[in-house]
Amino acid sequence: MTQRKELPGSSWPIRTTVWGENIHERENSIVASVYPDGLHTAIANGLSKDTGILTKTVTLQDADQGCSPAILAETDVLVWWGHKAHGELSDQAVENVVRRVWSGMGLIVLHSGHFSRVFKALMGTPCSLKWREAGERERIWVVNPSHPIAKGLPENFVLEHEEMYGEPFTIPEPLETVFLSWFQGGEAFRSGVTFQRGAGKIFYFRPGHETYPTYYDGNVQQVLRNAVRWAAPVGKLIEDICEAPNIPAHQAHEPIVERGPSLHHVGEAGYR
């Protein structure tokens, strides 16, 4: 079990698990040259610069595809990077993550993770977009500078080489839009948006194409550290959020008399 040690003058460290698909960096020499230890490791290293964030990494190749209840039980915030093997994630892994988000675990979805089964299940929409691999310049504008995820960032920052994502982005209307991107070819994109599903906070952040050193960029790392702190649950997770208890009349807060027939016996579970 991961040990949590309280830091002087701060809250408990935020237990953060970085989930990586870990395929491109093993199969593609260009990606391997940029991220020799895997994208998940580079992302975790950037997060670890904040001593209040306690990181570990898991991959698709791990037992239970890195999404076991035991791993998620020790995770306050899950960071997700995937691309080539979205369809290989099992129904059980998807259910484990989604239920944990509903209970209050934070989720940060990166770049091509917009097409992950986890993100699409939580959004309930296609999550489709336009794209182009041309190594063009991306300028990321901070459009909500008072948001905690934008803390310490300049008005805008530039990634010299990135993959283009363009609107329309078929996601639900975000709770908040923190960043907008402009690309050298003229497209624009909602590149940093937040959602809430159940008790869990979700942040989607667009940059992070695997052939470019995006996750070594200081501003990108700052965004991710801020996002982990923003998404971390406050207090205990709601472990029974999916339960629907049948409350008998005699346990009502105000006295009532049953006045009609019932399909269920006292305390009997409802239909699902």
HELIX and SHEET records of a PDB file:
HELIX    1   1 HIS A   24  GLU A   27  1                                   4    
HELIX    2   2 SER A   29  VAL A   34  1                                   6    
HELIX    3   3 LEU A   39  LEU A   47  1                                   9    
HELIX    4   4 ALA A   63  GLY A   66  5                                   4    
HELIX    5   5 PRO A   69  ALA A   73  1                                   5    
HELIX    6   6 HIS A   86  GLU A   88  5                                   3    
HELIX    7   7 ASP A   91  SER A  103  1                                  13    
HELIX    8   8 HIS A  111  PHE A  115  5                                   5    
HELIX    9   9 ARG A  117  MET A  123  1                                   7    
HELIX   10  10 PRO A  148  ALA A  150  5                                   3    
HELIX   11  11 THR A  214  TYR A  216  5                                   3    
HELIX   12  12 GLY A  218  ALA A  231  1                                  14    
HELIX   13  13 ALA A  249  GLN A  251  5                                   3    
SHEET    1   A 9 ILE A  53  THR A  59  0                                        
SHEET    2   A 9 ILE A  14  GLY A  20  1                                        
SHEET    3   A 9 VAL A  77  TRP A  81  1                                        
SHEET    4   A 9 GLY A 106  LEU A 110  1                                        
SHEET    5   A 9 GLY A 200  PHE A 205  1                                        
SHEET    6   A 9 ALA A 188  ARG A 197 -1                                        
SHEET    7   A 9 GLU A 176  PHE A 183 -1                                        
SHEET    8   A 9 LYS A 130  VAL A 142 -1                                        
SHEET    9   A 9 ASN A 156  GLY A 166 -1                                        
END                                                                             
